[in-house]
Amino acid sequence: MKKMSKTKKESLIAILVLFTLFLTSVQFGRFFLKEQAVTMETSFLEDKMNLFLHGFPAEYVLKEKTITQNQKVLLSNTFDFTNERFSFLDMSGKVIYDSAGEKRGSTRENKEEIQSILRGSSLGVSIRQSEQMGQSLIYFAKVLYNAGNPIGIVRIAEPTSSFENSFTPFFNALTLLLTVLFSLMTFFILRLIKQKNDPLEVVLPLMKTAIQKDGHVHFLDSPSKPYQELIDAVNIINRRYNKKTRLLETTDEQLKMFFKDLPMGICFVDYDDQISLFNPAFESLIRINKEETLFSKFFLEFELIHLMQQAKSSRRSIHKEVLLSTSQKQVDVNIHFLEVSETNVQFIFSIFDLTEFRRLEKQQRDFVGNVSHELKTPVTSLIGFTETLLDGAMEDKEILKQFLEIMQKDALRLEHLISEILELSRDHTNSALELSQIEVLKAFVELKNTYHKLISQKNLEVQILGTPEIHYIANQNIFFSILKNLFENAVHYSKENGKITIYLEEDVESFIFYIEDNGIGLSVTDRERIFERFYRADKTRNRNTGGTGLGLSIVKNNVDLLHGSIVVTSQLGVGTRFTVRLPKTS
């Protein structure tokens, strides 16, 4: 299919636009003339009504809501009821009298002219088809007042043909005028298009072909000799251009891929403070306003704007670690000053997120500090009691026995602490776990028997509810570690004469259980930090029970290993519930 020339395409568009404007102008002219005719007809109906009401007792009809036979005769003598319509209505829109035979008491409140009055206007106008008279009528309604108070509505209607015929000659004349005007405009516009495109119709297709062929096409001749030298020059330029373009495109694609995948945020700022480029990592690290290109409005971090102003005023690179106020991220900021020439200067922002590194550093420091503190306590105790015994206290058998029992307790606590630290440091993620089928109810019963002595001492009631016949496949050591630490936690933190409830259930995909106690409960702050290593909600109670503060951290770690989830709900002074959901495919 032959491609349409530029002249034909532009001419067709111009004709369509002009034709659309022509139709719009005709319709607008028709609308304007009709509106003028309606306004004039409305004014005529209002004058006609006022003239009639001057000698007619309309107030009597509206007040008494009735009309006498003599009054009806007077109306029929005044109006031509074959083409005109006259009505009296009360202020709610109900008919008192209608010349077209509308039943007394029927409502006309849904008619447009009546709705205008009900909304507060004193006049109402509408045009519609009358079902009773079988023709289009213009309705004019007016409120009558007595001593300033509205007493009713008077409505008059006439056929629209009475005024539509009056503006038809004007509309025909306007249409003729617009036709002549737009014909002249079309002629002159098409002529201008032809004059503009004639030279390009010869040269432009050949130039486009050369560009599309990447400069490898050779023209032996051209349709017109005067353009041959131009075509040859285009071919030479095109070949050189495409060679450089291919090289630039390859380099550009490589840089874009590298720039896009960089983990650090990069942003280029020109010397006129305009943002020229930034990568996705930059957008994810800091809050920006992408709608702006001026750096002072683009950045939503005051500290970065301040650093940029420093770099610009000093014309040197700046490096600083910054805490972002909006996201609370710790970032490493480098602003590199790049002077291409005296008039071409750029600043390159590079931002690297240090939040996780700083968090891990703090976590490492806290862990080392906590471990040192937890190890120091029993070791100091052992050294102290040993020195006391060596100084002669071991001669007293009663003191010797008392000291040895304390030393044994501290040694066992030290062994427990080391075991839990080793448990946390053990990496199960890259090793195959030995799986076995576990009878869950039996596991909880054994656990209950293990802590029988402590349960009896505190007079605790332990209930195991829910589905009894549950078998779960998992690594036995990991699974029992979860149960043991949660149950031990409930026993230690329960009040005397308290109650511990264990509930078991399963669905198609998961095994769910919760362990609930009515012990001391947790505050909001404790609930947020309860799974942190060495964190204790009640430090005194934990030390008295021999706890290390690592139990719930081990639980969280093991639940994650089984791809499950754990949720804690608690109220201070009421109790705590730990709910564990483990997938059956773990």
C-alpha positions in Angstrom: 0.0 0.0 0.0 1.4 3.4 -1.1 2.2 5.7 1.8 0.2 8.9 1.9 2.3 12.0 1.1 2.9 14.7 3.8 0.8 17.3 1.8 -2.2 14.9 1.5 -2.0 14.0 5.1 -1.8 17.6 6.4 -4.6 18.6 3.9 -6.9 15.8 5.2 -6.3 16.8 8.8 -6.9 20.5 8.0 -10.2 19.6 6.2 -11.3 17.4 9.2 -10.5 20.1 11.7 -12.2 22.9 9.7 -15.3 20.7 9.1 -15.5 20.0 12.8 -15.3 23.7 13.6 -17.9 24.4 11.0 -20.4 21.9 12.5 -19.6 23.2 16.0 -20.2 26.8 14.9 -23.5 25.9 13.2 -24.7 24.1 16.3 -23.6 26.9 18.6 -25.4 29.5 16.3 -28.6 27.4 16.4 -28.4 27.1 20.2 -27.8 30.8 20.6 -30.7 31.8 18.4 -33.0 29.3 20.1 -32.1 30.6 23.5 -32.8 34.2 22.4 -36.2 33.1 21.0 -37.0 31.2 24.3 -36.1 34.3 26.3 -38.3 36.5 24.2 -41.2 34.0 24.3 -40.8 33.7 28.1 -41.0 37.5 28.4 -44.1 37.5 26.2 -45.8 34.8 28.3 -45.0 36.7 31.5 -46.5 39.9 30.1 -49.5 38.0 28.8 -50.1 36.4 32.2 -49.7 39.6 34.1 -52.2 41.3 31.8 -54.7 38.5 32.3 -54.2 38.3 36.1 -54.8 42.1 36.4 -58.5 41.5 35.7 -59.0 37.9 37.0 -59.6 36.9 40.7 -56.6 34.5 40.8 -56.1 35.1 44.5 -59.6 33.8 45.3 -59.0 30.6 43.2 -55.7 29.9 44.9 -56.9 30.7 48.5 -60.2 28.7 48.2 -58.6 26.1 46.0 -61.7 26.1 43.7 -62.8 27.8 40.5 -66.4 28.8 39.5 -68.1 28.1 36.3 -68.0 31.8 35.4 -64.3 31.9 35.9 -63.8 28.9 33.7 -65.9 30.7 30.9 -63.7 33.8 31.4 -60.6 31.7 30.9 -61.9 29.9 27.8 -62.8 33.3 26.3 -59.3 34.7 27.0 -57.2 31.7 25.9 -57.4 29.4 22.9 -57.4 26.0 24.7 -56.8 24.1 21.5 -53.3 25.4 21.4 -52.8 27.0 24.9 -52.9 25.6 28.4 -53.7 27.3 31.7 -53.3 25.9 35.2 -53.7 26.9 38.9 -51.6 24.8 41.4 -51.0 25.1 45.1 -47.5 25.7 46.6 -46.9 21.9 46.8 -47.5 21.4 43.1 -50.9 19.9 43.3 -53.4 20.8 40.6 -56.4 23.1 41.5 -57.5 23.6 37.9 -56.0 22.6 34.5 -57.5 23.6 31.1 -56.1 20.4 29.5 -58.3 18.3 31.9 -55.6 17.3 34.4 -57.4 15.8 37.4 -57.8 18.1 40.5 -55.4 17.1 43.3 -52.9 15.3 41.0 -49.4 16.5 41.6 -47.1 18.2 39.0 -44.2 18.6 41.4 -41.9 16.4 39.1 -42.2 18.9 36.3 -39.1 21.1 35.7 -40.9 24.5 35.9 -42.6 23.5 39.2 -39.3 22.1 40.6 -37.7 25.5 40.0 -40.3 27.1 42.2 -40.2 24.4 44.9 -36.4 25.1 45.1 -37.1 28.7 45.9 -37.4 30.6 42.6 -40.4 32.8 41.9 -40.5 31.8 38.2 -40.1 28.5 36.3 -39.7 27.7 32.6 -39.4 24.4 30.7 -40.0 23.0 27.2 -41.4 19.4 26.7 -43.9 17.3 24.9 -47.4 17.5 26.3 -49.2 14.2 26.6 -52.6 15.8 26.9 -52.3 18.2 23.9 -50.0 16.0 21.8 -47.5 18.7 20.9 -44.3 20.4 22.2 -45.1 23.3 24.6 -43.2 26.0 26.4 -44.4 26.2 30.0 -44.1 29.4 32.1 -45.0 29.2 35.9 -45.1 32.0 38.4 -45.8 32.3 42.1 -48.5 34.6 43.3 -48.1 36.4 46.6 -50.6 38.0 49.1 -49.1 40.4 51.7 -45.7 39.0 50.9 -46.7 35.3 51.4 -46.9 32.8 48.5 -50.4 31.5 48.0 -50.1 29.4 44.8 -48.7 28.9 41.3 -50.1 30.1 38.0 -48.9 28.3 34.9 -49.4 29.1 31.2 -48.2 27.1 28.1 -48.0 27.7 24.4 -46.8 25.6 21.4 -43.0 25.9 20.7 -43.9 26.3 17.0 -45.1 29.8 17.8 -41.5 31.0 18.3 -39.4 28.3 16.5 -40.6 29.6 13.2 -39.4 33.1 14.1 -35.7 32.2 14.3 -35.5 29.8 11.3 -34.7 32.5 8.7 -32.0 33.9 10.9 -30.5 30.4 11.3 -30.6 29.8 7.5 -28.8 33.1 6.9 -26.2 32.3 9.6 -25.6 28.8 8.1 -25.0 30.3 4.7 -22.6 32.9 6.0 -20.6 30.2 7.9 -20.5 28.0 4.8 -18.9 30.8 2.7 -16.5 31.7 5.5 -15.2 28.2 6.1 -15.0 27.5 2.4 -12.6 30.4 2.0 -10.6 29.4 5.0 -10.3 25.8 3.6 -9.1 27.1 0.3 -6.4 29.3 1.7 -5.1 26.8 4.3 -4.8 24.0 1.7 -2.9 26.4 -0.6 -0.5 27.3 2.3 0.1 23.6 3.0 1.0 22.8 -0.6 3.4 25.8 -0.8 5.1 24.7 2.4 5.6 21.0 1.5 6.5 21.1 -2.2 10.3 21.2 -1.8 10.2 18.6 1.0 8.1 16.1 -1.1 11.2 15.4 -3.2 14.1 15.5 -0.7 12.6 14.3 2.6 11.7 10.7 1.5 15.2 10.2 0.3 16.7 11.5 3.5 14.4 9.3 5.6 15.4 6.2 3.6 19.0 7.0 4.1 18.5 7.3 7.9 16.4 4.1 8.1 19.1 2.2 6.1 21.8 3.3 8.5 23.6 5.1 5.7 24.3 1.9 3.6 22.0 2.9 0.7 23.6 4.6 -2.4 21.5 6.8 -4.6 22.5 6.5 -8.3 20.2 9.3 -9.3 17.5 11.5 -7.9 14.1 12.6 -9.2 15.4 16.1 -9.6 19.0 17.1 -10.5 19.2 20.2 -8.2 18.9 17.9 -5.2 21.6 15.4 -6.1 24.4 17.1 -4.3 22.2 17.4 -1.1 21.5 13.7 -1.3 25.2 12.8 -1.6 26.0 15.0 1.4 23.3 13.4 3.4 24.7 9.9 2.6 28.2 10.9 3.8 26.9 12.5 7.0 24.6 9.6 7.7 27.3 7.0 7.4 29.6 8.9 9.8 26.7 9.5 12.2 25.6 5.9 12.3 29.1 4.6 13.0 29.3 6.9 16.1 25.7 6.3 17.1 26.3 2.5 17.2 29.3 3.0 19.5 27.5 5.4 21.7 24.4 3.2 22.0 26.5 0.2 23.0 28.3 2.2 25.6 25.1 3.8 26.8 23.3 0.5 27.3 26.3 -0.9 29.2 26.4 2.1 31.5 22.6 2.0 32.0 22.7 -1.6 33.1 25.6 -0.9 35.5 24.0 2.3 36.8 20.6 0.6 37.3 22.0 -2.4 39.2 24.4 -0.5 41.5 23.5 -1.1 45.2 24.5 2.4 46.1 22.5 5.4 45.2 23.9 7.7 42.5 22.6 11.2 41.5 24.1 13.8 39.1 23.6 17.5 39.8 24.6 20.2 37.3 26.2 23.4 38.4 22.9 25.3 37.7 21.4 23.1 40.5 19.4 20.9 38.1 19.1 17.1 38.7 20.1 15.4 35.5 20.1 11.7 36.5 19.5 9.3 39.4 19.3 5.5 39.8 16.6 3.3 41.5 18.8 2.7 44.5 19.1 6.5 45.2 15.3 6.7 45.0 14.8 3.8 47.5 17.4 5.2 50.0 16.1 8.8 50.5 12.9 10.7 50.1 12.8 12.8 46.9 10.2 14.8 45.0 10.5 13.5 41.4 8.3 16.3 40.1 11.1 18.8 40.8 14.5 19.1 39.1 16.0 21.8 41.3 18.1 20.1 43.9 16.8 22.3 46.8 13.2 21.1 46.0 14.2 17.6 44.7 15.8 16.6 48.0 13.5 16.3 51.0 16.4 15.8 53.4 17.7 19.2 54.8 21.1 17.6 55.7 21.8 16.6 52.0 20.8 20.1 50.8 23.2 21.6 53.3 26.0 19.3 52.2 25.4 20.2 48.5 25.5 23.9 49.3 28.8 23.4 51.1 30.3 21.5 48.1 29.1 24.1 45.7 30.5 27.1 47.6 33.8 25.4 48.4 34.1 23.7 44.9 35.5 20.5 46.5 34.3 17.0 47.3 32.7 16.2 50.7 32.4 13.0 52.6 30.1 12.5 55.7 28.1 9.9 57.5 24.5 11.2 57.9 21.4 10.0 59.8 18.4 10.7 57.6 15.7 12.5 59.5 12.7 11.1 57.5 13.7 7.4 57.4 16.2 7.2 60.3 18.6 5.4 58.0 22.4 5.8 58.6 24.0 6.5 55.2 27.5 7.3 53.9 27.3 10.4 51.7 30.0 11.3 49.1 29.7 14.4 47.0 32.3 14.3 44.2 33.2 17.6 42.6 33.8 17.2 38.8 35.1 20.1 36.8 34.9 19.4 33.1 35.6 23.0 32.2 35.2 26.4 33.7 31.6 26.6 32.6 30.8 22.9 32.9 30.8 21.6 36.5 29.0 18.6 37.9 28.4 17.2 41.4 28.0 13.4 41.7 26.1 12.2 44.8 26.9 8.6 46.0 24.9 7.3 48.9 25.5 3.9 50.6 23.1 2.5 53.3 25.0 1.8 56.5 21.9 1.1 58.6 22.3 -2.7 58.6 26.1 -2.5 59.1 25.7 -0.2 62.1 22.8 -2.4 63.5 25.0 -5.5 63.2 27.9 -3.7 64.8 25.7 -2.6 67.7 24.2 -6.1 68.0 27.7 -7.6 68.1 28.9 -5.1 70.8 25.8 -5.8 72.8 26.1 -9.5 72.4 29.8 -9.5 73.5 29.0 -7.2 76.4 26.0 -9.3 77.6 28.0 -12.6 77.2 30.9 -11.1 79.2 28.5 -9.9 81.9 26.7 -13.3 82.1 29.9 -15.2 82.2 31.5 -12.9 84.7 28.8 -13.3 87.4 29.1 -17.1 88.0 32.9 -17.0 87.4 33.3 -14.3 90.0 31.1 -16.3 92.4 33.2 -19.4 91.9 36.5 -17.5 92.5 35.1 -15.8 95.6 33.9 -19.0 97.2 37.1 -20.9 96.2 39.3 -18.2 97.9 37.1 -18.3 101.0 37.4 -22.0 101.3 41.2 -21.9 100.7 41.5 -19.3 103.5 40.2 -21.9 106.0 36.4 -22.0 105.6 36.5 -25.6 104.4 37.4 -26.8 107.9 33.7 -26.1 108.8 31.8 -28.9 107.1 28.5 -27.1 107.2 29.9 -24.0 105.5 31.9 -26.3 103.1 28.7 -28.1 102.0 26.8 -24.8 101.6 29.6 -23.2 99.5 29.9 -26.3 97.4 26.2 -26.3 96.7 26.3 -22.7 95.6 29.4 -23.4 93.5 27.7 -26.3 91.8 24.6 -24.1 91.1 26.8 -21.4 89.5 28.7 -24.0 87.5 25.5 -25.5 86.2 24.2 -22.1 85.3 27.5 -21.4 83.5 27.2 -24.7 81.6 23.5 -23.8 80.7 24.6 -20.4 79.4 27.4 -21.9 77.2 25.0 -24.5 75.8 22.4 -21.9 74.9 25.1 -19.7 73.3 26.3 -22.7 71.2 22.7 -23.4 70.3 22.2 -19.9 69.0 25.5 -19.9 67.1 24.9 -23.3 65.4 24.0 -22.9 61.7 21.3 -25.3 60.6 20.4 -23.5 57.4 23.0 -25.2 55.1 22.9 -28.6 56.7 20.3 -31.4 56.1 18.2 -31.9 59.2 17.3 -35.4 60.4 13.5 -35.6 60.5 11.2 -37.8 62.5 7.5 -38.1 63.3 6.6 -36.6 66.7 3.5 -37.3 68.7 2.8 -33.8 69.9 0.5 -34.6 72.8 3.0 -37.2 74.2 5.8 -34.6 73.9 3.9 -32.1 76.0 3.0 -34.8 78.6 6.7 -35.7 79.0 7.6 -32.0 79.3 4.9 -31.6 82.0 6.4 -34.6 83.9 9.9 -33.1 83.6 8.8 -30.0 85.4 6.6 -31.8 87.9 8.6 -30.8 90.9 8.5 -27.0 90.1 4.8 -27.3 89.1 4.0 -28.9 92.4 6.0 -26.3 94.4 4.0 -23.5 92.8 0.8 -25.5 92.9 0.2 -24.8 89.1 -2.7 -26.3 87.1 -1.6 -27.5 83.6 -4.3 -28.2 81.0 -3.6 -29.7 77.5 -6.6 -29.1 75.3 -7.5 -29.3 71.6 -6.8 -32.1 69.1 -5.0 -35.0 70.8 -4.0 -37.1 67.8 -1.5 -34.8 66.1 1.7 -36.1 64.5 4.2 -33.6 63.2 7.3 -34.3 61.1 10.3 -32.2 62.0 13.8 -32.3 63.5 13.2 -33.6 67.0 15.9 -31.5 68.8 14.7 -28.2 67.2 11.0 -29.0 67.9 11.6 -30.0 71.5 13.7 -26.9 72.1 10.8 -24.7 71.1 8.4 -26.6 73.4 10.8 -26.7 76.3 11.7 -23.0 76.3 8.1 -21.8 76.0 6.8 -24.2 78.7 9.7 -23.4 81.0 9.1 -19.7 80.5 5.4 -20.2 81.4 6.2 -22.2 84.5 8.8 -19.7 85.8 6.7 -16.6 85.2 3.4 -18.0 86.5 2.2 -16.9 89.9 1.6 -19.5 92.6 -1.7 -21.3 92.3 -1.7 -20.2 88.7 -2.9 -22.0 85.5 -1.1 -22.9 82.3 -3.1 -23.8 79.2 -1.7 -25.6 76.2 -3.9 -25.8 73.1 -3.2 -28.0 70.1 -4.9 -27.8 66.6 -4.1 -28.4 63.0 -5.4 -27.6 59.6 -4.6 -28.7 56.1 -1.3 -26.8 55.9 -0.2 -26.1 59.5 0.2 -27.3 63.0 -0.8 -24.6 65.6 -0.4 -24.6 69.3 -0.3 -21.9 72.0 1.0 -21.9 75.6 -0.8 -19.5 77.9 -0.2 -18.5 81.5 -1.8 -16.1 83.9 1.5 -14.8 85.2 3.0 -11.4 85.5 2.4 -10.5 81.8 4.4 -8.1 79.6 4.3 -4.4 78.9 4.2 -3.0 75.4 7.9 -2.3 75.5 8.7 -5.9 76.7 6.6 -7.4 73.9 8.5 -5.5 71.3 11.9 -6.7 72.6 11.1 -10.1 74.1 12.9 -12.1 71.4 16.1 -10.1 71.6 19.1 -12.0 73.0 19.7 -11.5 76.8 16.6 -9.4 77.1 14.7 -10.0 80.4 11.2 -8.7 81.1 11.8 -9.3 84.9 15.5 -9.4 85.5 15.3 -10.3 89.2 12.9 -13.2 88.6 15.0 -14.5 85.7 18.2 -14.6 87.7 16.5 -16.3 90.6 15.2 -19.0 88.3 18.6 -19.5 86.6 17.4 -18.0 83.3 19.9 -16.6 80.8 17.7 -14.4 78.7 18.4 -16.5 75.6 15.4 -18.9 75.7 12.9 -17.0 73.7 15.6 -15.9 71.2 16.3 -19.6 70.7 12.6 -20.2 70.2 12.4 -17.5 67.6 15.4 -18.8 65.8 14.1 -22.4 65.7 10.6 -21.4 64.6 12.3 -19.5 61.7 14.3 -22.7 60.9 11.0 -24.6 60.5 9.6 -21.7 58.4 7.0 -21.0 60.9 5.8 -17.9 62.9 5.4 -17.0 66.5 3.1 -14.3 68.0 3.0 -13.0 71.5 -0.1 -11.5 73.1 0.1 -10.3 76.7 -1.3 -7.9 79.2 0.7 -6.7 82.2 -0.5 -8.3 85.4 -2.9 -10.7 83.5 -0.8 -13.2 81.6 0.9 -14.1 78.3 0.1 -16.3 75.4 2.7 -17.5 72.8 1.1 -18.8 69.6 3.2 -20.9 67.2 2.2 -21.8 63.6 4.4 -24.4 61.9 3.9 -25.5 58.3 3.5 -29.3 57.7 6.0 -29.1 54.9 8.8 -27.8 57.0 
